[in-house]
Amino acid sequence: MNESLKEMPLHGTSLLEHYQRSAQAGVEQARCLPLAVYNDPAVYVAEVSRVFHNDWVFACAEDRLLEVGQYYAMTLAGEPVVLIRGKDGELRALSNLCRHRGTPLLDEGYGKLGRNIVCPYHAWTFSDTGEFKGAPMTGEISIDKAEHCLPRFAVASWHGLIFINLAAAPQPFSEKVVGLAPYLTAFELSAFTHSYQLKSEHWQANWKLAVENGIESYHLFKVHKETLEAVTPTRQAYYVAGGADWSLSGGKMQDNRSKLEKLLGNSWLSGGYPEAYQHYLLIFLPPSFIGVLTYEGLNWIHILPQGPEHCSVTPGGLLQHKLSASDLKSDEIAFTHQFLLEDQLICERVQRGTHARKGQGGKLVSMEKILVDFRQYLARQLFGAVPDACLETAEAARFKGDRT
């Protein structure tokens, strides 16, 4: 980073300094971040600029964008972006704003493009590669076509997942996930070829609160007593490996056949499968992708900021089979909605507490090691701090090596 965050026009320098000290602390010294960083507008502006607009951020599953003309439009921390499969077969990420007067071009969500992208305001027209093709009734004004093309952004595909980077000179995605592959060999990721994506939820909580809640297992026994705790107990959760670029945690799934037969299936209970199949592996790719990998699939939530005290949470996944309409009304989906509601309520409760000026947080416990990884990622992105080296625990052995 060429410029110091302290040189940016932000108020509350003391808050930023406290943020930096707290975020870069190691596991032995780690404490709760200063509460104000979860609601301060200047902190939010810095995080959007240096985190979401300067790193690889998850967008969607690639299987929804395999055919020519298929697109996915989204807002990435305030920036309208669209992924389009071009006529040449290439997947591109383009700005979704017209170069005339900034009108959003394609409606958010999935769709199928016609011959061109046509602005709904004044019909300025762009190709599926972002090339400006022309505008009607321009009179005596000559418009430089090369100057009015849609900006392009970097795209990467990883195990059927698409990531976007808005930076002018992005770090190669391969550098972000270097070292991660050996931990994924216990599960046959290539078999998960069918995606699903549920409707995005909007929480009145800072994006960091939602991420922290999503990656730590310490709260399961209390917040999810009748849901996740019954399937993935807190006491059977553990840290696997990681650092600032990525983190892995895991846990043994509860051998409660009446529940697992509904929620996860019971084939691994009958024997003949790798011991890892009795466990889940949580994959965190900061800033905002949280996936849970089991032998049946990769399910995720994706979190994006929508202001200092609001965020969106989008559930989805990759499975071996395509979900039908009836599947989307199944007990498994209802289960997902139930535990996400529990998460929403607790995150919004914590958000209210962040406005305290007398109260403050305290020490993190051992089960929150993954939060330290996330904070050190933030410290690096925001302040240029050097994170701790990647750590591997003995638990990693069950996920590495031959699947047989």
DRENSEMAR-40951 format. One line per 5 residues: number of its first residue (from 1); their letters; for each residue x, y, z of C-alpha. Coordinates in steps of 0.5 Angstrom, whole numbers, plus 500, padded with zeros to 3 digits. Example, Ala and Ser with C-alpha at 12.3 -4.5 7.8 and 13.67 -1.06 7.14 Angstrom:
# residues 2
1) as) 525 491 516; 527 498 514
***
This chain:
# residues 404
1) mnesl) 500 500 500; 503 507 498; 499 511 503; 498 511 510; 491 510 512
6) kempl) 493 515 517; 494 520 511; 487 519 509; 482 524 511; 478 520 516
11) hgtsl) 476 523 523; 478 520 530; 485 518 529; 485 515 536; 480 510 534
16) lehyq) 484 508 528; 490 507 532; 486 503 537; 483 499 531; 490 498 529
21) rsaqa) 493 495 535; 487 491 537; 487 488 530; 494 486 529; 495 483 536
26) gveqa) 497 475 536; 492 470 540; 495 471 547; 494 478 547; 488 478 543
31) rclpl) 482 482 545; 475 485 543; 476 490 537; 474 497 540; 466 497 539
36) avynd) 466 504 535; 469 500 529; 463 497 528; 459 503 527; 464 509 525
41) pavyv) 463 512 518; 470 513 517; 472 506 519; 467 504 514; 469 508 508
46) aevsr) 476 506 509; 474 498 510; 470 499 503; 476 502 500; 482 498 502
51) vfhnd) 478 491 503; 473 490 499; 475 494 493; 482 492 494; 482 484 494
56) wvfac) 478 478 492; 471 478 494; 466 472 492; 461 473 487; 457 467 485
61) aedrl) 458 460 483; 460 459 476; 455 454 474; 450 459 473; 454 463 468
66) levgq) 456 457 463; 452 459 457; 453 465 452; 450 471 455; 448 469 462
71) yyamt) 450 474 467; 450 476 474; 449 483 477; 451 485 484; 453 491 488
76) lagep) 460 490 491; 460 495 497; 457 500 493; 460 499 486; 455 496 481
81) vvlir) 458 490 478; 456 485 472; 459 478 471; 458 476 463; 459 470 459
86) gkdge) 461 473 453; 460 470 446; 467 468 445; 466 464 452; 470 468 456
91) lrals) 467 470 463; 468 478 464; 467 483 470; 465 489 468; 462 496 471
96) nlcrh) 454 496 471; 454 503 470; 452 507 464; 458 511 461; 453 517 460
101) rgtpl) 450 519 466; 451 513 471; 445 509 470; 445 502 473; 445 498 466
106) ldegy) 443 491 468; 438 489 474; 441 485 480; 441 478 480; 442 473 474
111) gklgr) 439 474 467; 440 472 460; 443 478 456; 440 479 449; 445 482 443
116) nivcp) 448 488 447; 447 491 454; 443 497 453; 442 503 458; 434 503 460
121) yhawt) 435 511 460; 438 514 454; 439 507 450; 447 508 450; 449 501 448
126) fsdtg) 455 496 450; 457 490 447; 458 484 452; 465 485 453; 464 492 455
131) efkga) 466 496 448; 462 502 447; 458 501 441; 454 508 440; 448 512 442
136) pmtge) 442 515 439; 441 522 437; 447 525 439; 447 531 434; 453 535 433
141) isidk) 457 532 439; 462 527 437; 463 521 443; 470 518 443; 468 510 443
146) aehcl) 475 508 446; 474 513 452; 467 510 454; 468 503 454; 465 500 461
151) prfav) 471 499 466; 473 491 467; 475 488 473; 479 482 475; 476 475 475
156) aswhg) 478 468 478; 475 461 478; 476 457 484; 473 450 485; 467 453 481
161) lifin) 467 459 485; 468 466 482; 471 472 485; 472 479 483; 478 484 485
166) laaap) 476 491 483; 483 494 484; 487 497 479; 493 492 479; 490 486 483
171) qpfse) 495 481 487; 494 474 483; 488 470 486; 493 464 486; 497 468 491
176) kvvgl) 491 469 496; 490 461 496; 497 458 496; 498 453 501; 490 451 502
181) apylt) 490 446 497; 493 440 501; 487 441 506; 482 440 502; 484 433 499
186) afels) 479 429 504; 473 431 500; 471 430 493; 470 438 491; 470 436 483
191) afths) 464 432 484; 460 439 487; 457 441 480; 450 444 482; 449 450 485
196) yqlks) 444 454 489; 443 461 492; 438 463 497; 435 470 497; 439 475 501
201) ehwqa) 438 477 508; 439 484 510; 441 485 517; 442 491 522; 449 489 523
206) nwkla) 456 491 521; 459 486 516; 465 485 521; 460 482 526; 457 478 521
211) vengi) 463 475 519; 466 474 526; 459 470 528; 460 466 522; 467 464 523
216) esyhl) 467 462 530; 464 456 533; 464 459 541; 457 461 540; 453 455 538
221) fkvhk) 452 452 544; 448 458 547; 445 461 540; 444 455 536; 442 450 542
226) etlea) 436 447 538; 439 447 531; 447 447 530; 449 445 537; 445 439 536
231) vtptr) 449 437 529; 456 440 530; 457 441 538; 461 447 540; 465 442 544
236) qayyv) 467 438 538; 470 444 534; 477 446 533; 482 450 529; 485 447 523
241) aggad) 490 451 520; 491 458 517; 493 466 517; 491 472 514; 490 470 507
246) wslsg) 485 464 509; 483 460 515; 480 453 517; 477 450 523; 473 444 523
251) gkmqd) 469 439 528; 466 433 529; 459 432 527; 454 429 532; 452 422 532
256) nrskl) 445 423 533; 442 419 527; 435 422 528; 437 429 526; 443 427 521
261) ekllg) 438 423 517; 434 429 516; 440 434 516; 446 431 513; 444 424 511
266) nswls) 447 418 514; 451 414 509; 458 416 513; 455 413 519; 455 406 516
271) ggype) 463 405 515; 467 404 509; 469 412 509; 475 416 511; 474 418 518
276) ayqhy) 474 426 515; 467 424 513; 465 425 520; 467 432 520; 466 439 517
281) llifl) 471 443 515; 470 451 515; 473 455 510; 474 462 511; 477 467 505
286) ppsfi) 477 474 508; 474 478 507; 467 475 507; 466 468 504; 465 463 509
291) gvlty) 464 456 507; 462 449 510; 465 443 507; 463 436 508; 463 430 504
296) eglnw) 456 432 501; 457 439 499; 460 446 500; 455 450 503; 456 458 504
301) ihilp) 454 464 507; 457 471 503; 457 477 507; 457 484 504; 457 491 507
306) qgpeh) 451 496 506; 453 501 510; 457 502 517; 451 498 521; 448 494 515
311) csvtp) 450 488 511; 447 483 506; 448 475 508; 447 471 502; 446 463 503
316) ggllq) 448 458 497; 452 452 496; 455 447 491; 452 440 491; 452 433 487
321) hklsa) 445 434 485; 441 440 483; 436 442 488; 429 442 485; 423 447 487
326) sdlks) 421 442 493; 428 441 495; 428 449 496; 422 448 501; 425 442 505
331) deiaf) 427 441 512; 434 442 510; 433 449 507; 428 451 513; 434 449 518
336) thqfl) 438 454 514; 433 459 515; 432 458 522; 440 458 524; 441 464 520
341) ledql) 435 468 524; 438 466 530; 445 469 528; 441 475 525; 438 476 532
346) icerv) 444 476 536; 449 480 531; 443 486 531; 443 485 539; 451 486 539
351) qrgth) 450 492 534; 446 496 539; 452 495 544; 457 498 540; 454 505 541
356) arkgq) 456 504 548; 462 509 551; 463 507 558; 462 499 556; 468 495 553
361) ggklv) 470 488 550; 475 484 553; 480 478 552; 478 473 547; 479 465 548
366) smeki) 482 460 545; 476 458 541; 476 465 538; 483 464 534; 480 464 527
371) lvdfr) 478 471 529; 485 473 530; 486 471 523; 481 475 521; 483 481 525
376) qylar) 490 481 522; 488 480 515; 484 487 517; 490 490 520; 494 488 514
381) qlfga) 489 491 509; 488 497 513; 495 499 516; 500 495 512; 501 491 519
386) vpdac) 505 484 518; 501 478 520; 503 472 524; 506 466 520; 501 461 518
391) letae) 499 456 523; 497 449 523; 495 444 528; 495 437 529; 488 436 527
396) aarfk) 490 438 520; 492 431 519; 485 428 518; 484 433 512; 490 432 508
401) gdrt) 493 426 504; 490 421 501; 482 420 501; 482 412 501
***
